[in-house]
Amino acid sequence: MEKYPDQLLLAQFRKGNVGVFEQVYKTYYKSLIAEAYLLLQNEQEAEDQVQGLFIEIWDKKLYRNVQIALRSYLHRSIHNRCLNVLDKQK
């Protein structure tokens, strides 16, 4: 699939385009894993949180509500998920 410019990617993502969802996943997966790992210091938990984020975005149709840059939205979301995990571990 041809890469979309960011704004077109976000527009298609908001419409629930499965192909674009897959592209977003492939594009941001590694950087989200890295951020999650920095917070959690556990590779498996980091992968689980990123997978969970994408499942939640798709199942709850959260992609419709993305109003900021997609990259920022995903990174802020994974950051918050990881903080929640750390809070539960305490």
Backbone as a printed PyTorch tensor [residue, N CA C, xyz], in Angstrom:
tensor([[[  0.8440,  -1.1860,   0.0000],
         [  0.0000,   0.0000,   0.0000],
         [  0.8850,   1.2430,   0.0000]],

        [[  0.5180,   2.1770,  -0.7990],
         [  1.2580,   3.4420,  -0.8700],
         [  1.1010,   4.1840,   0.4430]],

        [[  2.1670,   4.8200,   0.8730],
         [  2.0940,   5.5850,   2.1220],
         [  1.2920,   6.8630,   1.9000]],

        [[  0.4330,   7.1480,   2.8540],
         [ -0.3760,   8.3590,   2.8130],
         [  0.3700,   9.4860,   3.5110]],

        [[  0.1850,  10.7220,   3.0310],
         [  0.6660,  11.8660,   3.8210],
         [ -0.1100,  11.8720,   5.1490]],

        [[  0.4760,  12.4460,   6.1760],
         [ -0.1090,  12.3800,   7.5170],
         [ -1.5640,  12.8310,   7.5900]],

        [[ -1.9140,  13.9230,   6.9520],
         [ -3.2870,  14.4120,   7.0570],
         [ -4.2770,  13.4870,   6.3720]],

        [[ -3.8950,  12.9570,   5.2100],
         [ -4.7610,  12.0060,   4.5160],
         [ -4.8660,  10.7180,   5.3250]],

        [[ -3.7580,  10.2890,   5.9020],
         [ -3.7420,   9.1020,   6.7440],
         [ -4.7190,   9.2700,   7.9010]],

        [[ -4.6760,  10.4040,   8.5670],
         [ -5.5720,  10.6650,   9.6830],
         [ -7.0290,  10.6900,   9.2160]],

        [[ -7.2900,  11.3230,   8.0900],
         [ -8.6560,  11.3830,   7.5620],
         [ -9.1880,   9.9820,   7.2610]],

        [[ -8.3650,   9.1640,   6.6310],
         [ -8.7820,   7.7930,   6.3220],
         [ -8.9040,   6.9620,   7.6000]],

        [[ -8.0280,   7.1880,   8.5550],
         [ -8.0660,   6.4870,   9.8320],
         [ -9.3760,   6.7930,  10.5440]],

        [[ -9.7840,   8.0600,  10.5410],
         [-11.0440,   8.4690,  11.1820],
         [-12.2500,   7.7780,  10.5600]],

        [[-12.1510,   7.4410,   9.2850],
         [-13.2600,   6.7730,   8.5860],
         [-13.2860,   5.2710,   8.8680]],

        [[-12.2780,   4.7600,   9.5550],
         [-12.2550,   3.3480,   9.8830],
         [-11.7080,   2.4750,   8.7670]],

        [[-10.9170,   3.0540,   7.8840],
         [-10.3090,   2.3250,   6.7790],
         [ -9.3480,   1.2740,   7.3360]],

        [[ -9.6580,  -0.0130,   7.1140],
         [ -8.8630,  -1.1060,   7.6750],
         [ -7.4380,  -1.0860,   7.1400]],

        [[ -7.2620,  -0.8340,   5.8540],
         [ -5.9180,  -0.7910,   5.2780],
         [ -5.0730,   0.2920,   5.9120]],

        [[ -5.6690,   1.4310,   6.1730],
         [ -4.9520,   2.5290,   6.8110],
         [ -4.6820,   2.1900,   8.2710]],

        [[ -5.6130,   1.5290,   8.9170],
         [ -5.3900,   1.0970,  10.2970],
         [ -4.1620,   0.1980,  10.3700]],

        [[ -4.0470,  -0.7340,   9.4430],
         [ -2.8820,  -1.6150,   9.3940],
         [ -1.5970,  -0.8200,   9.1480]],

        [[ -1.6790,   0.1700,   8.2700],
         [ -0.5110,   0.9920,   7.9880],
         [ -0.1080,   1.7930,   9.2250]],

        [[ -1.0700,   2.3430,   9.9270],
         [ -0.7930,   3.0850,  11.1540],
         [ -0.1180,   2.1550,  12.1600]],

        [[ -0.6270,   0.9530,  12.2890],
         [ -0.0460,  -0.0270,  13.2080],
         [  1.4110,  -0.2950,  12.8490]],

        [[  1.6630,  -0.5730,  11.5950],
         [  3.0230,  -0.8850,  11.1550],
         [  3.9530,   0.3170,  11.2970]],

        [[  3.4340,   1.4960,  11.0630],
         [  4.2410,   2.7150,  11.1260],
         [  4.6550,   3.0580,  12.5570]],

        [[  3.7420,   2.9160,  13.4910],
         [  3.9840,   3.3970,  14.8500],
         [  4.3070,   2.3130,  15.8710]],

        [[  4.1870,   1.0560,  15.5000],
         [  4.3640,  -0.0350,  16.4500],
         [  5.7100,   0.0300,  17.1780]],

        [[  6.7950,   0.1190,  16.4420],
         [  8.1240,   0.0800,  17.0660],
         [  8.3550,   1.2570,  18.0060]],

        [[  7.9580,   2.4520,  17.6030],
         [  8.1900,   3.6090,  18.4700],
         [  7.3040,   3.5480,  19.7170]],

        [[  6.0980,   2.9820,  19.5830],
         [  5.2270,   2.8380,  20.7500],
         [  5.7690,   1.7840,  21.7120]],

        [[  6.3040,   0.6900,  21.1630],
         [  6.9300,  -0.3350,  21.9970],
         [  8.0960,   0.2750,  22.7710]],

        [[  8.9090,   1.0620,  22.0860],
         [ 10.0720,   1.6820,  22.7320],
         [  9.6330,   2.5880,  23.8790]],

        [[  8.6120,   3.3910,  23.6440],
         [  8.1440,   4.2830,  24.7040],
         [  7.5770,   3.4960,  25.8770]],

        [[  6.7920,   2.4790,  25.5700],
         [  6.2110,   1.6560,  26.6270],
         [  7.3050,   0.9450,  27.4250]],

        [[  8.3130,   0.4540,  26.7260],
         [  9.3970,  -0.2510,  27.4170],
         [ 10.1650,   0.6920,  28.3500]],

        [[ 10.3950,   1.9120,  27.9080],
         [ 11.1030,   2.8840,  28.7560],
         [ 10.3670,   3.1090,  30.0760]],

        [[  9.0580,   3.0850,  30.0260],
         [  8.2740,   3.2970,  31.2370],
         [  8.1330,   2.0270,  32.0700]],

        [[  7.9030,   0.9020,  31.4030],
         [  7.5720,  -0.3290,  32.1210],
         [  8.7720,  -1.2200,  32.4320]],

        [[  9.8480,  -1.0640,  31.6640],
         [ 11.0400,  -1.8970,  31.8170],
         [ 10.7150,  -3.3920,  31.7120]],

        [[  9.7420,  -3.7140,  30.8640],
         [  9.3330,  -5.1010,  30.6580],
         [  8.8680,  -5.2230,  29.2120]],

        [[  9.6260,  -5.9730,  28.4220],
         [  9.3470,  -6.0510,  26.9850],
         [  7.9750,  -6.6560,  26.6900]],

        [[  7.6350,  -7.7330,  27.3670],
         [  6.3450,  -8.3830,  27.1130],
         [  5.1860,  -7.4780,  27.4950]],

        [[  5.3040,  -6.8170,  28.6330],
         [  4.2440,  -5.9020,  29.0740],
         [  4.1210,  -4.7220,  28.1160]],

        [[  5.2480,  -4.2340,  27.6080],
         [  5.2200,  -3.1340,  26.6370],
         [  4.4720,  -3.5720,  25.3700]],

        [[  4.7790,  -4.7570,  24.8710],
         [  4.0930,  -5.2740,  23.6810],
         [  2.5990,  -5.4600,  23.9550]],

        [[  2.2800,  -5.9930,  25.1280],
         [  0.8710,  -6.1910,  25.4810],
         [  0.1150,  -4.8720,  25.5130]],

        [[  0.7410,  -3.8400,  26.0470],
         [  0.0660,  -2.5390,  26.1450],
         [ -0.1490,  -1.9140,  24.7620]],

        [[  0.8250,  -2.0530,  23.8800],
         [  0.6690,  -1.5050,  22.5280],
         [ -0.4230,  -2.2760,  21.7850]],

        [[ -0.4000,  -3.5970,  21.8860],
         [ -1.4510,  -4.4020,  21.2540],
         [ -2.8150,  -3.9900,  21.8040]],

        [[ -2.8920,  -3.8630,  23.1310],
         [ -4.1510,  -3.4780,  23.7680],
         [ -4.6390,  -2.1160,  23.3140]],

        [[ -3.7150,  -1.2020,  23.1390],
         [ -4.0810,   0.1330,  22.6630],
         [ -4.7380,   0.0570,  21.2920]],

        [[ -4.1050,  -0.6600,  20.3750],
         [ -4.6720,  -0.7480,  19.0290],
         [ -6.0010,  -1.4950,  19.0080]],

        [[ -6.1290,  -2.5180,  19.8250],
         [ -7.4040,  -3.2360,  19.8990],
         [ -8.4910,  -2.3100,  20.4170]],

        [[ -8.1730,  -1.5590,  21.4560],
         [ -9.1450,  -0.6340,  22.0320],
         [ -9.5220,   0.4700,  21.0360]],

        [[ -8.5430,   0.9990,  20.3410],
         [ -8.8160,   2.0360,  19.3450],
         [ -9.7810,   1.5110,  18.2940]],

        [[ -9.5710,   0.2770,  17.8510],
         [-10.4190,  -0.2850,  16.7990],
         [-11.7830,  -0.6940,  17.3480]],

        [[-11.8050,  -1.4420,  18.4430],
         [-13.0670,  -1.9540,  18.9800],
         [-13.9990,  -0.8460,  19.4480]],

        [[-13.4360,   0.1590,  20.0880],
         [-14.2550,   1.2610,  20.6110],
         [-14.3990,   2.4120,  19.6200]],

        [[-13.8250,   2.2090,  18.4260],
         [-13.8690,   3.2260,  17.3660],
         [-13.3200,   4.5800,  17.8300]],

        [[-12.2860,   4.5250,  18.6510],
         [-11.6730,   5.7510,  19.1680],
         [-11.0040,   6.5650,  18.0690]],

        [[-10.7020,   5.9200,  16.9430],
         [-10.0710,   6.6270,  15.8330],
         [-10.9300,   7.7700,  15.3220]],

        [[-12.2160,   7.7060,  15.5650],
         [-13.1180,   8.7790,  15.1130],
         [-12.8780,  10.0810,  15.8680]],

        [[-12.3070,   9.9820,  17.0620],
         [-12.1550,  11.1480,  17.9300],
         [-10.7790,  11.7770,  17.8990]],

        [[ -9.9040,  11.2880,  17.0580],
         [ -8.5360,  11.8230,  17.0230],
         [ -8.5870,  13.2350,  16.4360]],

        [[ -8.2510,  14.2190,  17.2550],
         [ -8.3060,  15.6130,  16.8250],
         [ -6.9250,  16.2410,  16.6930]],

        [[ -5.9200,  15.5730,  17.2240],
         [ -4.5560,  16.0890,  17.1630],
         [ -3.7640,  15.2320,  16.1930]],

        [[ -2.4980,  15.5040,  16.0670],
         [ -1.6510,  14.6940,  15.2060],
         [ -1.7220,  13.2390,  15.6620]],

        [[ -1.8510,  12.3490,  14.7170],
         [ -2.0050,  10.9300,  15.0160],
         [ -0.8570,  10.4000,  15.8620]],

        [[  0.3460,  10.7770,  15.5140],
         [  1.5290,  10.3400,  16.2620],
         [  1.4280,  10.7780,  17.7200]],

        [[  1.0460,  12.0240,  17.9320],
         [  0.9030,  12.5510,  19.2950],
         [ -0.1810,  11.8040,  20.0590]],

        [[ -1.2860,  11.5480,  19.4020],
         [ -2.3920,  10.8350,  20.0270],
         [ -1.9500,   9.4450,  20.4790]],

        [[ -1.2750,   8.7200,  19.5990],
         [ -0.8450,   7.3560,  19.9210],
         [  0.1840,   7.3420,  21.0530]],

        [[  1.1410,   8.2520,  20.9840],
         [  2.1790,   8.2740,  22.0220],
         [  1.6220,   8.7220,  23.3650]],

        [[  0.7330,   9.6830,  23.3760],
         [  0.1080,  10.1060,  24.6370],
         [ -0.7410,   8.9680,  25.1910]],

        [[ -1.4370,   8.2580,  24.3190],
         [ -2.2810,   7.1420,  24.7640],
         [ -1.4500,   6.0260,  25.3760]],

        [[ -0.3560,   5.6500,  24.7370],
         [  0.4600,   4.5580,  25.2840],
         [  1.1340,   5.0060,  26.5790]],

        [[  1.5240,   6.2590,  26.6440],
         [  2.1180,   6.7960,  27.8730],
         [  1.1260,   6.6630,  29.0330]],

        [[ -0.1160,   7.0740,  28.7910],
         [ -1.1380,   7.0040,  29.8310],
         [ -1.4490,   5.5620,  30.2210]],

        [[ -1.5110,   4.6650,  29.2340],
         [ -1.7570,   3.2480,  29.5350],
         [ -0.6550,   2.6960,  30.4330]],

        [[  0.5700,   3.0360,  30.1230],
         [  1.6970,   2.5390,  30.9150],
         [  1.6770,   3.1000,  32.3320]],

        [[  1.3280,   4.3610,  32.4650],
         [  1.2130,   4.9470,  33.8040],
         [  0.1340,   4.2420,  34.6090]],

        [[ -0.9580,   3.8810,  33.9550],
         [ -2.0260,   3.1310,  34.6350],
         [ -1.5260,   1.7660,  35.1020]],

        [[ -0.7440,   1.0970,  34.2680],
         [ -0.1780,  -0.2000,  34.6360],
         [  0.7210,  -0.0310,  35.8660]],

        [[  1.5720,   0.9780,  35.8340],
         [  2.4840,   1.2110,  36.9550],
         [  1.7110,   1.5170,  38.2430]],

        [[  0.6340,   2.2780,  38.1410],
         [ -0.2000,   2.5810,  39.3160],
         [ -0.8060,   1.2990,  39.8930]],

        [[ -1.2650,   0.4150,  39.0080],
         [ -1.8850,  -0.8450,  39.4640],
         [ -0.8540,  -1.7650,  40.1050]],

        [[  0.3960,  -1.6640,  39.6930],
         [  1.4380,  -2.5090,  40.2500],
         [  1.8440,  -2.0880,  41.6620]],

        [[  1.5360,  -0.8610,  42.0310],
         [  1.9250,  -0.3490,  43.3590],
         [  1.0600,  -0.9310,  44.4550]]])
